[in-house]
Amino acid sequence: MANEIKRIGVGARMSEAVCCNGIVWLAGQVGNPGDSVEAQTRTCLAEVDRILAEAGTDKTRILSTQIWLADISTFAEMNKVWDAWVPAGHTPARATGEAKLATPDYKVEVIVTAALK
């Protein structure tokens, strides 16, 4: 069925991801509270990899990414990790902004939309 909805990591408040019509939308991924921006970014991106694999796709199929930083002055620290992770030739459309996150211990949140294989 073309409009079938598949939910991954279903919880009481939200799912880790939702797949429909060849697209997967991931919930915002955060790192370990209190870790550095670089460490939190690595954790976020590892979770993105894990969830995309569970959905049946990978980071070469990412269409768009939103990255929220608690402090935009950490942009270069986050990008250091991002640039090493994102596959050359497969960079998605991306926006990065500053936002107050769910807790002051979170420094970065990554939200991804990808095409399924």
GROMACS elastic network, one bead per residue, 0.5 to 0.9 nm:
[ bonds ]
;  ai    aj funct       b0    kb
    1     4     6  0.54933   500
    2     5     6  0.88485   500
    2    20     6  0.78288   500
    2    21     6  0.60324   500
    2    22     6  0.86123   500
    3    20     6  0.61310   500
    3    21     6  0.58054   500
    4    19     6  0.81856   500
    4    20     6  0.60440   500
    4    21     6  0.73968   500
    5    18     6  0.69141   500
    5    19     6  0.57002   500
    5    21     6  0.80164   500
    6    17     6  0.83666   500
    6    18     6  0.57676   500
    6    19     6  0.50307   500
    6    20     6  0.66180   500
    6    55     6  0.87458   500
    7    10     6  0.62655   500
    7    15     6  0.63564   500
    7    16     6  0.76685   500
    7    17     6  0.59103   500
    7    19     6  0.63606   500
    7    20     6  0.89982   500
    8    15     6  0.59672   500
    8    16     6  0.56176   500
    8    17     6  0.50746   500
    8    18     6  0.62237   500
    8    19     6  0.81390   500
    8    51     6  0.79491   500
    8    54     6  0.78023   500
    8    55     6  0.74414   500
    9    14     6  0.83262   500
    9    15     6  0.52142   500
    9    17     6  0.68604   500
    9    51     6  0.87996   500
   10    13     6  0.82248   500
   10    14     6  0.62660   500
   10    16     6  0.65161   500
   10    17     6  0.80922   500
   11    14     6  0.52397   500
   11    15     6  0.55540   500
   11    16     6  0.80161   500
   12    15     6  0.81343   500
   14    17     6  0.85284   500
   14    27     6  0.79129   500
   15    18     6  0.68611   500
   15    26     6  0.82447   500
   15    27     6  0.69952   500
   16    25     6  0.85394   500
   16    26     6  0.58881   500
   16    27     6  0.52127   500
   16    28     6  0.80889   500
   16    29     6  0.85720   500
   16    51     6  0.74887   500
   17    24     6  0.65543   500
   17    25     6  0.54466   500
   17    27     6  0.58125   500
   17    51     6  0.73227   500
   17    52     6  0.86042   500
   17    55     6  0.80278   500
   18    23     6  0.82504   500
   18    24     6  0.55550   500
   18    25     6  0.53750   500
   18    26     6  0.66933   500
   18    27     6  0.84618   500
   18    55     6  0.86110   500
   19    22     6  0.69239   500
   19    23     6  0.55794   500
   19    25     6  0.64854   500
   19    26     6  0.88584   500
   19    55     6  0.74175   500
   19   116     6  0.81536   500
   20    23     6  0.55090   500
   20    24     6  0.65851   500
   20    25     6  0.86940   500
   21    24     6  0.85095   500
   21   116     6  0.87557   500
   22   114     6  0.86316   500
   22   115     6  0.58284   500
   22   116     6  0.50859   500
   22   117     6  0.75901   500
   23   113     6  0.71156   500
   23   114     6  0.57496   500
   23   116     6  0.55103   500
   24    52     6  0.79830   500
   24    55     6  0.73188   500
   24    57     6  0.88087   500
   24   112     6  0.83001   500
   24   113     6  0.57184   500
   24   114     6  0.52760   500
   24   115     6  0.62038   500
   24   116     6  0.65531   500
   25   111     6  0.81017   500
   25   112     6  0.62321   500
   25   114     6  0.66259   500
   25   115     6  0.89636   500
   26    29     6  0.79644   500
   26    48     6  0.77526   500
   26    51     6  0.77556   500
   26    52     6  0.82898   500
   26   110     6  0.89492   500
   26   111     6  0.60889   500
   26   112     6  0.53305   500
   26   113     6  0.61453   500
   26   114     6  0.83167   500
   27   110     6  0.83004   500
   27   111     6  0.60013   500
   27   112     6  0.74515   500
   28    44     6  0.86177   500
   28    66     6  0.87944   500
   28    67     6  0.88610   500
   28   109     6  0.58279   500
   28   110     6  0.52940   500
   28   112     6  0.75354   500
   29    43     6  0.83854   500
   29    44     6  0.51604   500
   29    45     6  0.78589   500
   29    47     6  0.68800   500
   29    48     6  0.71818   500
   29   108     6  0.83454   500
   29   109     6  0.53633   500
   29   110     6  0.51157   500
   29   111     6  0.63867   500
   29   112     6  0.87732   500
   30    33     6  0.82606   500
   30    40     6  0.66767   500
   30    41     6  0.76662   500
   30    43     6  0.72262   500
   30    44     6  0.51934   500
   30    45     6  0.88850   500
   30    47     6  0.85514   500
   30   106     6  0.68357   500
   30   107     6  0.80760   500
   30   108     6  0.61847   500
   30   110     6  0.67254   500
   31    34     6  0.86255   500
   31    35     6  0.73731   500
   31    37     6  0.85987   500
   31    39     6  0.72733   500
   31    41     6  0.65313   500
   31    42     6  0.76805   500
   31    43     6  0.50556   500
   31    44     6  0.53457   500
   31    45     6  0.89358   500
   31    47     6  0.88707   500
   31   106     6  0.68968   500
   31   107     6  0.79681   500
   31   108     6  0.72003   500
   31   109     6  0.76092   500
   32    35     6  0.57386   500
   32    36     6  0.88373   500
   32    39     6  0.79988   500
   32    40     6  0.59945   500
   32    43     6  0.73325   500
   32    44     6  0.88644   500
   32   105     6  0.81718   500
   32   106     6  0.73659   500
   33    36     6  0.87309   500
   33    40     6  0.78563   500
   33   103     6  0.82503   500
   33   104     6  0.83066   500
   33   106     6  0.52538   500
   33   107     6  0.79220   500
   34    37     6  0.89262   500
   34    40     6  0.85161   500
   34   104     6  0.85275   500
   34   106     6  0.67458   500
   34   107     6  0.80491   500
   35    38     6  0.80268   500
   35    39     6  0.58494   500
   35    40     6  0.58990   500
   35   105     6  0.78740   500
   35   106     6  0.81074   500
   35   107     6  0.81854   500
   36    39     6  0.51416   500
   36    40     6  0.60447   500
   36    41     6  0.84280   500
   36   107     6  0.75771   500
   37    40     6  0.51188   500
   37    41     6  0.59762   500
   37    42     6  0.85766   500
   37    69     6  0.86297   500
   37    74     6  0.70541   500
   37    77     6  0.64949   500
   37    78     6  0.61624   500
   37   106     6  0.85821   500
   37   107     6  0.57976   500
   37   108     6  0.65852   500
   38    41     6  0.51166   500
   38    42     6  0.62382   500
   38    43     6  0.86961   500
   38    74     6  0.89983   500
   38    77     6  0.58104   500
   38    78     6  0.56214   500
   38    79     6  0.86055   500
   38    80     6  0.76548   500
   38    81     6  0.62458   500
   39    42     6  0.51227   500
   39    43     6  0.62484   500
   39    44     6  0.86332   500
   39    78     6  0.89555   500
   39    81     6  0.85551   500
   40    43     6  0.50486   500
   40    44     6  0.60808   500
   40    45     6  0.86093   500
   40    78     6  0.86652   500
   40   106     6  0.78907   500
   40   107     6  0.70960   500
   40   108     6  0.65264   500
   40   109     6  0.84479   500
   41    44     6  0.50148   500
   41    45     6  0.61344   500
   41    46     6  0.85070   500
   41    77     6  0.88695   500
   41    78     6  0.61409   500
   41    79     6  0.88481   500
   41    81     6  0.65901   500
   41    82     6  0.74720   500
   41   107     6  0.85725   500
   41   108     6  0.64587   500
   41   109     6  0.78271   500
   41   110     6  0.80393   500
   42    45     6  0.52528   500
   42    46     6  0.60989   500
   42    47     6  0.86343   500
   42    78     6  0.87550   500
   42    81     6  0.64535   500
   42    82     6  0.80423   500
   42    85     6  0.85380   500
   43    46     6  0.51058   500
   43    47     6  0.62492   500
   43    48     6  0.86533   500
   44    47     6  0.51955   500
   44    48     6  0.62699   500
   44    49     6  0.87845   500
   44   108     6  0.80719   500
   44   109     6  0.70877   500
   44   110     6  0.64312   500
   45    49     6  0.61919   500
   45    50     6  0.85879   500
   45    81     6  0.88679   500
   45    82     6  0.80028   500
   45    85     6  0.77091   500
   45   110     6  0.76447   500
   46    49     6  0.50530   500
   46    50     6  0.62295   500
   46    51     6  0.87020   500
   47    51     6  0.60702   500
   47    52     6  0.83793   500
   48    51     6  0.52773   500
   48    52     6  0.59644   500
   48    53     6  0.84627   500
   48    58     6  0.87049   500
   48    59     6  0.79800   500
   48   110     6  0.82734   500
   48   111     6  0.85472   500
   48   112     6  0.75886   500
   49    52     6  0.52510   500
   49    53     6  0.61304   500
   49    54     6  0.86701   500
   49    57     6  0.88798   500
   49    58     6  0.65011   500
   49    59     6  0.66100   500
   50    53     6  0.52170   500
   50    54     6  0.62937   500
   50    55     6  0.87465   500
   50    58     6  0.87032   500
   51    55     6  0.62066   500
   51    56     6  0.86380   500
   51    57     6  0.87435   500
   51    58     6  0.87450   500
   52    56     6  0.62427   500
   52    57     6  0.51809   500
   52    58     6  0.52484   500
   52    59     6  0.71836   500
   52   114     6  0.80276   500
   52   116     6  0.85933   500
   53    57     6  0.52708   500
   53    58     6  0.58000   500
   53    59     6  0.88422   500
   54    57     6  0.75346   500
   55    58     6  0.85103   500
   55   116     6  0.74090   500
   56   116     6  0.64949   500
   56   117     6  0.66008   500
   57    60     6  0.82255   500
   57    61     6  0.68346   500
   57    62     6  0.88842   500
   57   114     6  0.78953   500
   57   115     6  0.72969   500
   57   116     6  0.52326   500
   57   117     6  0.55190   500
   58    61     6  0.57799   500
   58    62     6  0.73477   500
   58   114     6  0.80723   500
   58   115     6  0.86846   500
   58   116     6  0.81266   500
   58   117     6  0.83984   500
   59    62     6  0.53002   500
   59    86     6  0.73111   500
   59    87     6  0.74240   500
   59    90     6  0.80073   500
   59    91     6  0.89833   500
   59   114     6  0.77199   500
   60    63     6  0.87455   500
   60    86     6  0.80187   500
   60    87     6  0.64343   500
   60    88     6  0.89224   500
   60    89     6  0.85179   500
   60    90     6  0.53562   500
   60    91     6  0.77638   500
   60    92     6  0.85911   500
   60   114     6  0.86585   500
   61    90     6  0.73674   500
   61    92     6  0.82949   500
   61   113     6  0.88295   500
   61   114     6  0.54433   500
   61   115     6  0.53247   500
   61   116     6  0.71026   500
   61   117     6  0.78734   500
   62    65     6  0.75343   500
   62    90     6  0.77032   500
   62    91     6  0.76916   500
   62    92     6  0.57636   500
   62    93     6  0.85046   500
   62   112     6  0.69225   500
   62   113     6  0.59693   500
   62   115     6  0.62931   500
   62   116     6  0.89903   500
   63    90     6  0.89282   500
   63    91     6  0.82422   500
   63    92     6  0.50282   500
   63    93     6  0.62690   500
   63    94     6  0.86531   500
   63   112     6  0.77013   500
   63   113     6  0.56948   500
   63   115     6  0.66475   500
   64    91     6  0.86773   500
   64    94     6  0.55563   500
   64    95     6  0.82393   500
   64   111     6  0.83552   500
   64   112     6  0.59399   500
   64   113     6  0.53700   500
   64   114     6  0.69156   500
   65    92     6  0.66471   500
   65    93     6  0.63698   500
   65    95     6  0.64874   500
   65    96     6  0.83905   500
   65   110     6  0.69652   500
   65   111     6  0.55543   500
   65   113     6  0.64735   500
   65   114     6  0.88176   500
   66    93     6  0.86861   500
   66    94     6  0.57739   500
   66    96     6  0.58445   500
   66    97     6  0.80301   500
   66   109     6  0.81758   500
   66   110     6  0.58839   500
   66   111     6  0.50507   500
   66   112     6  0.65697   500
   66   113     6  0.89642   500
   67    94     6  0.76662   500
   67    95     6  0.62673   500
   67    97     6  0.64633   500
   67    98     6  0.84725   500
   67   108     6  0.70150   500
   67   109     6  0.57369   500
   67   111     6  0.63677   500
   67   112     6  0.87687   500
   68    71     6  0.87097   500
   68    72     6  0.84455   500
   68    95     6  0.85000   500
   68    96     6  0.57628   500
   68    97     6  0.50897   500
   68    98     6  0.54720   500
   68    99     6  0.59445   500
   68   100     6  0.85304   500
   68   101     6  0.78925   500
   68   107     6  0.81764   500
   68   108     6  0.55817   500
   68   109     6  0.51184   500
   68   110     6  0.65246   500
   68   111     6  0.84436   500
   69    72     6  0.56720   500
   69    73     6  0.86054   500
   69    74     6  0.73450   500
   69    75     6  0.74607   500
   69    78     6  0.85145   500
   69    96     6  0.74124   500
   69    97     6  0.61439   500
   69    99     6  0.60317   500
   69   100     6  0.79681   500
   69   101     6  0.78987   500
   69   106     6  0.85948   500
   69   107     6  0.56883   500
   69   109     6  0.66569   500
   69   110     6  0.89544   500
   70    73     6  0.89499   500
   70    74     6  0.83920   500
   70    97     6  0.85711   500
   70    98     6  0.55392   500
   70    99     6  0.52776   500
   70   100     6  0.55188   500
   70   101     6  0.62141   500
   70   104     6  0.77399   500
   70   106     6  0.72036   500
   70   108     6  0.62525   500
   70   109     6  0.86251   500
   71    74     6  0.58840   500
   71    75     6  0.78790   500
   71    97     6  0.87919   500
   71    98     6  0.58991   500
   71    99     6  0.75189   500
   71   100     6  0.84677   500
   71   107     6  0.71596   500
   71   108     6  0.85991   500
   72    75     6  0.53871   500
   72    76     6  0.88714   500
   72    96     6  0.85432   500
   72    97     6  0.67809   500
   72    98     6  0.53002   500
   72    99     6  0.85303   500
   73    76     6  0.75250   500
   73    77     6  0.86626   500
   74    77     6  0.52903   500
   74    78     6  0.63869   500
   74    79     6  0.86596   500
   74   107     6  0.87523   500
   75    78     6  0.52980   500
   75    79     6  0.60844   500
   75    80     6  0.86765   500
   75    96     6  0.83520   500
   76    80     6  0.61146   500
   76    81     6  0.89365   500
   77    80     6  0.52923   500
   77    81     6  0.70204   500
   77    82     6  0.89146   500
   78    81     6  0.55337   500
   78    82     6  0.62066   500
   78    83     6  0.86308   500
   78   108     6  0.80555   500
   79    83     6  0.56536   500
   79    84     6  0.83401   500
   80    83     6  0.54660   500
   80    84     6  0.65663   500
   80    85     6  0.89020   500
   81    84     6  0.53534   500
   81    85     6  0.63169   500
   81    86     6  0.88104   500
   82    85     6  0.50822   500
   82    86     6  0.59627   500
   83    86     6  0.56257   500
   83    87     6  0.82819   500
   83    88     6  0.88799   500
   84    87     6  0.80158   500
   86    89     6  0.88565   500
   86    90     6  0.72369   500
   86    91     6  0.63233   500
   86    92     6  0.86584   500
   87    90     6  0.53600   500
   87    91     6  0.65053   500
   88    91     6  0.65475   500
   91    94     6  0.83349   500
   98   101     6  0.89816   500
  100   103     6  0.78204   500
  100   104     6  0.75472   500
  100   106     6  0.89948   500
  100   107     6  0.89383   500
  101   104     6  0.65901   500
  101   105     6  0.84724   500
  101   106     6  0.63073   500
  101   107     6  0.73782   500
  101   108     6  0.78174   500
  101   109     6  0.77361   500
  102   105     6  0.84136   500
  102   106     6  0.70758   500
  103   106     6  0.56720   500
  103   107     6  0.87082   500
  104   107     6  0.72304   500
  106   109     6  0.76203   500
